[in-house]
Amino acid sequence: MKTARIITPAFALFLLGIFSIAFAQSGLPAQAGVASIQSAYQQYKDLPAETIKVTVPTVVEVPFDGDFIERADFAVLDTTANRFEPSLFVQKTAPTPLSATSGNGENINEIVDNNLYSSTSFDVPGDRVIRTIITLTSMPPVLSSAITLALENNVALPLTVALRADGGTGSKVVVAERSLTSSIIQFPQTRAIDWTLEFTHAQPLRIAEITVSEDNVPPGSRSLRFLAQPEHSYRIYFNPDRTVIVPSGEAGNLYDNRDVKRLSAKNTHNNASFIPADSDSDGFPDTRDNCVSIVNADQADVDGNGLGDACQDFDRDGLSNARDNCLNIPNANQADTDGDGIGDACDKEESRITEKHKWIPWAGIGFAALVILILFGATMRSRKDDGITTE
């Protein structure tokens, strides 16, 4: 008679591991990776195969004239093969060159170099609100009604913004100081050479790029190119709220203008899968979090300075409130004798039971004395009952 072979739990785990490795090496697309990238983008355009209509691999060009581009960062997903394709953002009319200086006259051209991977930082010395002034200079003048602000990852928007413009006849207020709730600063159409932005912020401000959108750019000036395969459909994601590294294969020569098929403009859709960046996972997007790096779902700000209490150091002992076991009294050593999470420096009532109730040790001593007396009495009585006397 044949005996059935029993698979032990350990052997089952071994088999599961083998299958997992085989699946990982099978070349199947990484669904979680695709979903993670998709969630970073706010909008998309769909290009079904019947719209593209190519019989051989062909470079296609999708216009973006009617779309407001917050940051030139795209992800082209081949929805048929479920993989991302290399792409090239084309601006046939070169944007007007800009230079940038800080309030103290320092050159900060990293924020106008059309490169999202370079940036300039404006730090905050201490727990207070500071003002940062940035002047953008364009030559020739630019006609614009919006300026976009591209921040580094995990950075909150400034608290407020004000904008002055100078077209050569003197500076004028274009945007009076107001709260900043979006990376797009919109204003009445203005022509100017100098654009002076004044931000207030209580957290470090790291700017990757500032763009003065030009209103008089001719149609057909902005588009996205990629290599389309026959009978494949695509989805173009754009306007992420953070810098995204999109994995893709080798790119063909997308700079060659020959045999490029220009497609008609497609409707733009809001991405239902978009999840705003929230680096500390406290439920508040980084751009609106008053303490970006530390969990503080209550967004408490008792002093109203725009910086969350969790990020402050009220007693200036070198530890943020979120890590300080005694918020209002300096105690850099964080001594906590009774281990109750409250530093000794401000622990008025210790948590050990003998410290909270001073009578307990004395009661213990009294109880022990009583037990000794009872035992002594019992011993003496036992000796008497056995006829043992003492002289």
C-alpha positions as a LaTeX table, in Angstrom:
\begin{tabular}{lrrr}
\hline
Residue & $x$ (\AA) & $y$ (\AA) & $z$ (\AA) \\
\hline
Met1 & 0.00 & 0.00 & 0.00 \\
Lys2 & 1.31 & 3.43 & $-0.90$ \\
Thr3 & 1.68 & 5.97 & 1.89 \\
Ala4 & 0.65 & 9.55 & 1.25 \\
Arg5 & 3.53 & 11.98 & 1.66 \\
Ile6 & 2.78 & 14.84 & 4.04 \\
Ile7 & 4.18 & 18.28 & 3.22 \\
Thr8 & 5.50 & 19.86 & 6.40 \\
Pro9 & 5.01 & 23.62 & 7.02 \\
Ala10 & 8.74 & 24.21 & 6.55 \\
Phe11 & 8.72 & 22.41 & 3.17 \\
Ala12 & 5.62 & 24.36 & 2.11 \\
Leu13 & 7.37 & 27.65 & 2.91 \\
Phe14 & 10.36 & 26.46 & 0.88 \\
Leu15 & 8.13 & 25.78 & $-2.14$ \\
Leu16 & 6.41 & 29.14 & $-1.72$ \\
Gly17 & 9.80 & 30.84 & $-1.77$ \\
Ile18 & 10.79 & 29.01 & $-4.96$ \\
Phe19 & 7.54 & 29.99 & $-6.68$ \\
Ser20 & 7.94 & 33.62 & $-5.53$ \\
Ile21 & 11.44 & 33.84 & $-6.99$ \\
Ala22 & 10.28 & 32.27 & $-10.25$ \\
Phe23 & 7.39 & 34.74 & $-10.48$ \\
Ala24 & 9.67 & 37.69 & $-9.76$ \\
Gln25 & 12.07 & 36.60 & $-12.50$ \\
Ser26 & 9.34 & 35.84 & $-15.04$ \\
Gly27 & 9.40 & 39.33 & $-16.50$ \\
Leu28 & 5.83 & 40.09 & $-15.48$ \\
Pro29 & 5.22 & 43.80 & $-14.84$ \\
Ala30 & 5.51 & 45.07 & $-11.29$ \\
Gln31 & 1.94 & 46.17 & $-10.64$ \\
Ala32 & 2.74 & 47.84 & $-7.32$ \\
Gly33 & 5.49 & 49.91 & $-8.94$ \\
Val34 & 3.18 & 51.08 & $-11.72$ \\
Ala35 & 0.45 & 51.99 & $-9.23$ \\
Ser36 & 2.91 & 53.93 & $-7.09$ \\
Ile37 & 4.03 & 56.03 & $-10.07$ \\
Gln38 & 0.47 & 56.59 & $-11.28$ \\
Ser39 & $-0.55$ & 57.93 & $-7.86$ \\
Ala40 & 1.94 & 60.80 & $-8.09$ \\
Tyr41 & 0.28 & 62.44 & $-11.11$ \\
Gln42 & $-2.75$ & 64.71 & $-11.00$ \\
Gln43 & $-3.90$ & 64.43 & $-14.63$ \\
Tyr44 & $-3.70$ & 62.21 & $-17.70$ \\
Lys45 & $-4.61$ & 61.89 & $-21.38$ \\
Asp46 & $-5.68$ & 58.62 & $-23.02$ \\
Leu47 & $-4.50$ & 57.56 & $-26.48$ \\
Pro48 & $-6.33$ & 54.40 & $-27.65$ \\
Ala49 & $-4.78$ & 52.32 & $-30.44$ \\
Glu50 & $-7.57$ & 53.27 & $-32.86$ \\
Thr51 & $-6.60$ & 56.92 & $-32.44$ \\
Ile52 & $-2.89$ & 56.40 & $-33.02$ \\
Lys53 & $-3.33$ & 54.15 & $-36.10$ \\
Val54 & 0.25 & 53.09 & $-36.89$ \\
Thr55 & 1.38 & 49.92 & $-38.66$ \\
Val56 & 5.05 & 50.09 & $-37.63$ \\
Pro57 & 6.71 & 51.63 & $-34.55$ \\
Thr58 & 6.30 & 55.37 & $-35.04$ \\
Val59 & 7.27 & 58.48 & $-33.07$ \\
Val60 & 4.07 & 60.34 & $-32.22$ \\
Glu61 & 3.64 & 63.84 & $-30.85$ \\
Val62 & 0.81 & 64.81 & $-28.51$ \\
Pro63 & 0.09 & 68.55 & $-28.17$ \\
Phe64 & $-0.18$ & 70.18 & $-24.73$ \\
Asp65 & $-1.14$ & 73.68 & $-25.84$ \\
Gly66 & $-4.39$ & 73.86 & $-23.90$ \\
Asp67 & $-3.02$ & 72.35 & $-20.68$ \\
Phe68 & $-1.43$ & 74.17 & $-17.81$ \\
Ile69 & 1.88 & 72.42 & $-17.15$ \\
Glu70 & 2.91 & 72.87 & $-13.54$ \\
Arg71 & 6.14 & 70.90 & $-14.00$ \\
Ala72 & 7.51 & 69.29 & $-17.17$ \\
Asp73 & 7.53 & 65.77 & $-15.73$ \\
Phe74 & 5.61 & 63.08 & $-17.64$ \\
Ala75 & 5.01 & 59.33 & $-17.47$ \\
Val76 & 3.88 & 57.52 & $-20.64$ \\
Leu77 & 2.28 & 54.18 & $-19.79$ \\
Asp78 & 1.84 & 51.57 & $-22.50$ \\
Thr79 & $-1.46$ & 50.21 & $-21.18$ \\
Thr80 & $-1.31$ & 47.23 & $-23.55$ \\
Ala81 & 2.08 & 46.00 & $-22.30$ \\
Asn82 & 1.77 & 47.68 & $-18.85$ \\
Arg83 & 5.16 & 49.35 & $-18.98$ \\
Phe84 & 6.43 & 52.91 & $-19.13$ \\
Glu85 & 7.98 & 54.32 & $-22.30$ \\
Pro86 & 10.69 & 57.01 & $-22.67$ \\
Ser87 & 9.35 & 60.40 & $-23.73$ \\
Leu88 & 10.55 & 63.87 & $-24.69$ \\
Phe89 & 8.86 & 67.18 & $-23.88$ \\
Val90 & 9.26 & 69.47 & $-26.90$ \\
Gln91 & 9.03 & 73.27 & $-26.79$ \\
Lys92 & 9.30 & 74.56 & $-30.33$ \\
Thr93 & 9.20 & 78.14 & $-29.10$ \\
Ala94 & 11.99 & 78.46 & $-26.57$ \\
Pro95 & 10.88 & 79.99 & $-23.27$ \\
Thr96 & 12.23 & 83.43 & $-22.47$ \\
Pro97 & 15.45 & 83.06 & $-20.47$ \\
Leu98 & 15.21 & 84.05 & $-16.81$ \\
Ser99 & 17.76 & 84.91 & $-14.16$ \\
Ala100 & 17.09 & 84.82 & $-10.44$ \\
Thr101 & 18.51 & 86.58 & $-7.40$ \\
Ser102 & 17.68 & 86.36 & $-3.70$ \\
Gly103 & 16.85 & 89.32 & $-1.48$ \\
Asn104 & 20.51 & 89.80 & $-0.61$ \\
Gly105 & 21.55 & 89.86 & $-4.27$ \\
Glu106 & 22.85 & 86.29 & $-4.42$ \\
Asn107 & 22.61 & 84.51 & $-7.77$ \\
Ile108 & 20.16 & 81.56 & $-7.51$ \\
Asn109 & 19.77 & 80.55 & $-11.16$ \\
Glu110 & 19.27 & 76.90 & $-10.14$ \\
Ile111 & 15.56 & 77.68 & $-9.78$ \\
Val112 & 15.22 & 78.88 & $-13.39$ \\
Asp113 & 17.46 & 76.40 & $-15.23$ \\
Asn114 & 14.60 & 74.15 & $-16.45$ \\
Asn115 & 16.04 & 71.30 & $-14.40$ \\
Leu116 & 13.87 & 69.77 & $-11.69$ \\
Tyr117 & 16.87 & 67.96 & $-10.20$ \\
Ser118 & 18.66 & 71.14 & $-9.11$ \\
Ser119 & 17.30 & 73.37 & $-6.37$ \\
Thr120 & 17.94 & 76.19 & $-3.92$ \\
Ser121 & 17.26 & 75.99 & $-0.19$ \\
Phe122 & 16.10 & 78.74 & 2.14 \\
Asp123 & 16.51 & 77.57 & 5.71 \\
Val124 & 14.73 & 78.81 & 8.81 \\
Pro125 & 16.95 & 79.76 & 11.77 \\
Gly126 & 14.89 & 78.69 & 14.77 \\
Asp127 & 11.17 & 78.33 & 15.35 \\
Arg128 & 9.91 & 81.47 & 13.64 \\
Val129 & 8.46 & 82.78 & 10.41 \\
Ile130 & 10.93 & 84.36 & 8.00 \\
Arg131 & 10.57 & 86.25 & 4.73 \\
Thr132 & 12.33 & 85.12 & 1.58 \\
Ile133 & 12.50 & 87.46 & $-1.42$ \\
Ile134 & 13.22 & 86.20 & $-4.93$ \\
Thr135 & 13.46 & 88.38 & $-8.04$ \\
Leu136 & 13.13 & 86.86 & $-11.50$ \\
Thr137 & 14.38 & 88.91 & $-14.44$ \\
Ser138 & 13.33 & 88.26 & $-18.04$ \\
Met139 & 14.70 & 89.93 & $-21.13$ \\
Pro140 & 12.72 & 90.66 & $-23.24$ \\
Pro141 & 9.64 & 91.33 & $-21.07$ \\
Val142 & 7.19 & 88.47 & $-20.54$ \\
Leu143 & 3.39 & 88.61 & $-20.76$ \\
Ser144 & 2.04 & 86.32 & $-18.06$ \\
Ser145 & $-0.92$ & 85.60 & $-15.80$ \\
Ala146 & 0.58 & 82.78 & $-13.70$ \\
Ile147 & 3.77 & 81.72 & $-11.98$ \\
Thr148 & 4.31 & 78.10 & $-10.92$ \\
Leu149 & 6.37 & 76.91 & $-8.02$ \\
Ala150 & 7.96 & 73.43 & $-8.18$ \\
Leu151 & 9.19 & 72.33 & $-4.76$ \\
Glu152 & 11.59 & 69.58 & $-3.81$ \\
Asn153 & 9.97 & 66.40 & $-2.46$ \\
Asn154 & 8.71 & 66.47 & 1.14 \\
Val155 & 8.53 & 70.27 & 1.35 \\
Ala156 & 5.58 & 72.37 & 2.48 \\
Leu157 & 4.29 & 75.36 & 0.54 \\
Pro158 & 5.18 & 78.78 & 1.94 \\
Leu159 & 2.58 & 80.28 & 4.26 \\
Thr160 & 1.99 & 83.43 & 2.19 \\
Val161 & 3.04 & 85.00 & $-1.08$ \\
Ala162 & 3.12 & 88.53 & $-2.47$ \\
Leu163 & 4.12 & 89.55 & $-6.01$ \\
Arg164 & 5.37 & 92.81 & $-7.47$ \\
Ala165 & 6.10 & 93.37 & $-11.18$ \\
Asp166 & 8.18 & 95.99 & $-12.95$ \\
Gly167 & 7.77 & 96.55 & $-16.68$ \\
Gly168 & 10.40 & 99.27 & $-16.77$ \\
Thr169 & 8.32 & 102.14 & $-15.44$ \\
Gly170 & 8.33 & 101.22 & $-11.77$ \\
Ser171 & 7.29 & 98.36 & $-9.53$ \\
Lys172 & 3.62 & 97.69 & $-8.83$ \\
Val173 & 1.75 & 95.21 & $-6.67$ \\
Val174 & 0.28 & 92.37 & $-8.72$ \\
Val175 & $-0.64$ & 90.05 & $-5.84$ \\
Ala176 & $-1.14$ & 91.50 & $-2.37$ \\
Glu177 & 0.15 & 89.26 & 0.40 \\
Arg178 & $-2.18$ & 86.28 & 0.80 \\
Ser179 & $-2.14$ & 82.68 & 1.91 \\
Leu180 & $-0.61$ & 80.24 & $-0.55$ \\
Thr181 & $-2.74$ & 77.13 & $-1.02$ \\
Ser182 & $-1.48$ & 75.99 & $-4.42$ \\
Ser183 & 1.78 & 75.81 & $-6.34$ \\
Ile184 & 0.17 & 78.04 & $-9.01$ \\
Ile185 & 0.14 & 81.79 & $-8.34$ \\
Gln186 & $-2.42$ & 83.39 & $-10.64$ \\
Phe187 & $-2.89$ & 87.12 & $-11.25$ \\
Pro188 & $-4.26$ & 89.59 & $-13.84$ \\
Gln189 & $-2.31$ & 89.45 & $-17.10$ \\
Thr190 & 0.83 & 91.52 & $-16.72$ \\
Arg191 & 3.85 & 92.34 & $-18.87$ \\
Ala192 & 7.07 & 92.78 & $-16.92$ \\
Ile193 & 10.82 & 92.43 & $-16.86$ \\
Asp194 & 11.25 & 91.95 & $-13.12$ \\
Trp195 & 9.01 & 89.70 & $-11.02$ \\
Thr196 & 9.61 & 89.95 & $-7.28$ \\
Leu197 & 8.14 & 87.20 & $-5.12$ \\
Glu198 & 8.03 & 87.51 & $-1.34$ \\
Phe199 & 7.30 & 84.36 & 0.64 \\
Thr200 & 6.82 & 83.81 & 4.35 \\
His201 & 7.58 & 80.34 & 5.69 \\
Ala202 & 8.21 & 78.63 & 9.02 \\
Gln203 & 9.72 & 75.44 & 7.57 \\
Pro204 & 12.73 & 75.10 & 5.25 \\
Leu205 & 11.80 & 76.11 & 1.70 \\
Arg206 & 13.48 & 74.11 & $-1.08$ \\
Ile207 & 12.59 & 75.26 & $-4.60$ \\
Ala208 & 13.43 & 73.14 & $-7.64$ \\
Glu209 & 12.01 & 75.48 & $-10.27$ \\
Ile210 & 10.00 & 78.68 & $-10.68$ \\
Thr211 & 8.31 & 79.20 & $-14.04$ \\
Val212 & 6.75 & 82.38 & $-15.41$ \\
Ser213 & 4.08 & 81.05 & $-17.78$ \\
Glu214 & 4.02 & 82.92 & $-21.08$ \\
Asp215 & 0.57 & 83.80 & $-22.37$ \\
Asn216 & 1.56 & 84.65 & $-25.96$ \\
Val217 & 3.10 & 81.29 & $-26.91$ \\
Pro218 & 1.81 & 80.27 & $-30.39$ \\
Pro219 & $-0.24$ & 77.05 & $-30.80$ \\
Gly220 & 1.75 & 73.89 & $-31.43$ \\
Ser221 & 4.68 & 75.05 & $-29.36$ \\
Arg222 & 4.46 & 72.43 & $-26.61$ \\
Ser223 & 4.08 & 68.70 & $-27.12$ \\
Leu224 & 5.23 & 65.29 & $-25.88$ \\
Arg225 & 6.91 & 62.68 & $-28.07$ \\
Phe226 & 7.27 & 58.94 & $-27.61$ \\
Leu227 & 7.63 & 55.81 & $-29.74$ \\
Ala228 & 4.22 & 54.16 & $-30.28$ \\
Gln229 & 3.84 & 50.49 & $-31.16$ \\
Pro230 & 1.15 & 49.18 & $-33.56$ \\
Glu231 & $-2.15$ & 48.28 & $-31.88$ \\
His232 & $-0.96$ & 49.55 & $-28.49$ \\
Ser233 & $-2.85$ & 52.05 & $-26.33$ \\
Tyr234 & $-1.20$ & 54.62 & $-24.08$ \\
Arg235 & $-1.97$ & 56.87 & $-21.12$ \\
Ile236 & 0.10 & 60.02 & $-20.56$ \\
Tyr237 & 0.33 & 61.12 & $-16.94$ \\
Phe238 & 1.40 & 64.69 & $-16.17$ \\
Asn239 & 1.54 & 67.35 & $-13.46$ \\
Pro240 & 2.88 & 65.32 & $-10.53$ \\
Asp241 & 3.07 & 66.96 & $-7.10$ \\
Arg242 & 6.58 & 65.61 & $-6.59$ \\
Thr243 & 9.63 & 64.54 & $-8.57$ \\
Val244 & 9.13 & 61.01 & $-9.90$ \\
Ile245 & 11.72 & 58.62 & $-11.30$ \\
Val246 & 9.92 & 56.64 & $-14.00$ \\
Pro247 & 11.57 & 53.34 & $-15.01$ \\
Ser248 & 11.66 & 52.85 & $-18.75$ \\
Gly249 & 13.65 & 51.02 & $-21.39$ \\
Glu250 & 16.16 & 52.37 & $-23.87$ \\
Ala251 & 14.99 & 55.46 & $-25.75$ \\
Gly252 & 15.19 & 55.84 & $-29.51$ \\
Asn253 & 16.14 & 59.17 & $-31.10$ \\
Leu254 & 13.15 & 61.30 & $-30.20$ \\
Tyr255 & 14.91 & 64.52 & $-31.26$ \\
Asp256 & 14.73 & 63.62 & $-34.95$ \\
Asn257 & 11.84 & 65.59 & $-36.52$ \\
Arg258 & 11.47 & 63.30 & $-39.53$ \\
Asp259 & 8.36 & 61.11 & $-39.86$ \\
Val260 & 6.86 & 62.27 & $-36.57$ \\
Lys261 & 3.11 & 61.73 & $-36.51$ \\
Arg262 & 1.27 & 64.57 & $-34.81$ \\
Leu263 & $-1.93$ & 63.46 & $-33.09$ \\
Ser264 & $-4.99$ & 65.57 & $-32.43$ \\
Ala265 & $-5.39$ & 67.07 & $-28.96$ \\
Lys266 & $-7.10$ & 64.77 & $-26.46$ \\
Asn267 & $-9.27$ & 65.53 & $-23.47$ \\
Thr268 & $-7.52$ & 65.85 & $-20.14$ \\
His269 & $-8.83$ & 63.86 & $-17.17$ \\
Asn270 & $-8.25$ & 64.25 & $-13.46$ \\
Asn271 & $-6.44$ & 61.19 & $-12.11$ \\
Ala272 & $-8.67$ & 59.39 & $-9.60$ \\
Ser273 & $-5.62$ & 57.39 & $-8.47$ \\
Phe274 & $-3.70$ & 60.53 & $-7.47$ \\
Ile275 & $-2.50$ & 60.44 & $-3.85$ \\
Pro276 & $-0.86$ & 63.67 & $-2.64$ \\
Ala277 & 2.62 & 63.18 & $-1.20$ \\
Asp278 & 2.47 & 62.65 & 2.57 \\
Ser279 & 5.97 & 61.71 & 3.70 \\
Asp280 & 5.09 & 61.32 & 7.41 \\
Ser281 & 1.75 & 59.54 & 6.73 \\
Asp282 & $-0.22$ & 61.72 & 9.14 \\
Gly283 & $-3.10$ & 62.37 & 6.73 \\
Phe284 & $-1.94$ & 65.85 & 5.66 \\
Pro285 & $-0.25$ & 66.32 & 2.25 \\
Asp286 & 3.31 & 67.62 & 2.49 \\
Thr287 & 2.38 & 70.88 & 0.80 \\
Arg288 & $-0.17$ & 71.67 & 3.55 \\
Asp289 & 1.50 & 69.96 & 6.54 \\
Asn290 & 2.73 & 72.39 & 9.21 \\
Cys291 & 5.27 & 69.77 & 10.29 \\
Val292 & 6.27 & 67.77 & 7.22 \\
Ser293 & 8.78 & 65.37 & 8.76 \\
Ile294 & 6.98 & 64.41 & 12.01 \\
Val295 & 3.55 & 62.77 & 12.45 \\
Asn296 & 1.11 & 65.35 & 13.83 \\
Ala297 & $-2.42$ & 64.57 & 12.69 \\
Asp298 & $-3.81$ & 67.26 & 15.02 \\
Gln299 & $-1.70$ & 69.98 & 13.27 \\
Ala300 & $-1.51$ & 71.70 & 16.69 \\
Asp301 & 0.09 & 75.16 & 16.58 \\
Val302 & $-0.49$ & 76.80 & 19.98 \\
Asp303 & 1.65 & 79.86 & 19.24 \\
Gly304 & 0.11 & 80.38 & 15.79 \\
Asn305 & 3.44 & 80.83 & 14.03 \\
Gly306 & 2.59 & 78.45 & 11.17 \\
Leu307 & 4.96 & 75.74 & 12.42 \\
Gly308 & 3.40 & 72.68 & 14.06 \\
Asp309 & 4.14 & 72.21 & 17.75 \\
Ala310 & 5.62 & 68.77 & 17.03 \\
Cys311 & 8.39 & 70.40 & 14.98 \\
Gln312 & 9.21 & 73.10 & 17.51 \\
Asp313 & 11.56 & 73.06 & 20.50 \\
Phe314 & 9.78 & 75.15 & 23.11 \\
Asp315 & 12.45 & 74.80 & 25.82 \\
Arg316 & 15.40 & 75.01 & 23.40 \\
Asp317 & 17.19 & 71.97 & 24.78 \\
Gly318 & 18.04 & 70.65 & 21.31 \\
Leu319 & 15.15 & 68.18 & 21.09 \\
Ser320 & 11.99 & 68.75 & 19.07 \\
Asn321 & 8.77 & 68.64 & 21.05 \\
Ala322 & 7.86 & 65.35 & 19.39 \\
Arg323 & 10.98 & 63.72 & 20.93 \\
Asp324 & 11.18 & 65.73 & 24.18 \\
Asn325 & 9.81 & 64.07 & 27.33 \\
Cys326 & 9.60 & 67.47 & 29.03 \\
Leu327 & 8.45 & 70.18 & 26.60 \\
Asn328 & 8.76 & 73.32 & 28.68 \\
Ile329 & 11.83 & 72.68 & 30.87 \\
Pro330 & 15.30 & 72.09 & 29.35 \\
Asn331 & 16.44 & 68.50 & 29.95 \\
Ala332 & 18.87 & 67.45 & 27.23 \\
Asn333 & 19.66 & 64.24 & 29.13 \\
Gln334 & 15.97 & 63.17 & 28.98 \\
Ala335 & 16.28 & 61.46 & 32.39 \\
Asp336 & 13.15 & 59.48 & 33.25 \\
Thr337 & 13.77 & 57.48 & 36.43 \\
Asp338 & 10.37 & 55.82 & 36.62 \\
Gly339 & 10.13 & 55.17 & 32.87 \\
Asp340 & 6.68 & 56.72 & 32.50 \\
Gly341 & 7.59 & 58.84 & 29.45 \\
Ile342 & 7.66 & 62.08 & 31.47 \\
Gly343 & 11.12 & 63.50 & 32.13 \\
Asp344 & 12.22 & 63.86 & 35.74 \\
Ala345 & 12.59 & 67.62 & 35.23 \\
Cys346 & 8.82 & 68.05 & 34.96 \\
Asp347 & 7.47 & 64.83 & 36.55 \\
Lys348 & 5.66 & 66.17 & 39.60 \\
Glu349 & 4.11 & 62.81 & 40.44 \\
Glu350 & 6.23 & 59.74 & 39.92 \\
Ser351 & 4.53 & 56.71 & 38.43 \\
Arg352 & 6.13 & 54.04 & 40.61 \\
Ile353 & 3.48 & 53.04 & 43.15 \\
Thr354 & 5.77 & 53.54 & 46.12 \\
Glu355 & 6.51 & 57.10 & 44.93 \\
Lys356 & 2.92 & 58.01 & 44.18 \\
His357 & 1.74 & 56.68 & 47.59 \\
Lys358 & 4.30 & 57.48 & 50.28 \\
Trp359 & 2.40 & 55.50 & 52.95 \\
Ile360 & 2.85 & 52.16 & 51.19 \\
Pro361 & 6.46 & 51.53 & 52.37 \\
Trp362 & 5.46 & 52.31 & 55.95 \\
Ala363 & 2.43 & 50.07 & 55.71 \\
Gly364 & 4.69 & 47.31 & 54.45 \\
Ile365 & 7.06 & 47.74 & 57.35 \\
Gly366 & 4.15 & 47.71 & 59.80 \\
Phe367 & 2.68 & 44.60 & 58.21 \\
Ala368 & 6.05 & 42.83 & 58.37 \\
Ala369 & 6.42 & 43.76 & 62.07 \\
Leu370 & 2.94 & 42.45 & 62.78 \\
Val371 & 3.73 & 39.14 & 61.08 \\
Ile372 & 6.92 & 38.82 & 63.14 \\
Leu373 & 4.99 & 39.44 & 66.38 \\
Ile374 & 2.34 & 36.90 & 65.43 \\
Leu375 & 4.97 & 34.29 & 64.61 \\
Phe376 & 6.82 & 35.02 & 67.85 \\
Gly377 & 3.60 & 34.65 & 69.85 \\
Ala378 & 2.77 & 31.39 & 68.11 \\
Thr379 & 6.22 & 30.03 & 68.83 \\
Met380 & 6.01 & 30.90 & 72.50 \\
Arg381 & 2.58 & 29.29 & 72.78 \\
Ser382 & 3.85 & 26.13 & 71.11 \\
Arg383 & 6.75 & 25.83 & 73.52 \\
Lys384 & 4.35 & 26.27 & 76.47 \\
Asp385 & 2.04 & 23.54 & 75.19 \\
Asp386 & 4.98 & 21.17 & 74.89 \\
Gly387 & 5.90 & 21.76 & 78.56 \\
Ile388 & 8.98 & 23.73 & 77.79 \\
Thr389 & 9.51 & 26.57 & 80.21 \\
Thr390 & 12.14 & 29.16 & 80.43 \\
Glu391 & 13.65 & 30.44 & 83.65 \\
\hline
\end{tabular}
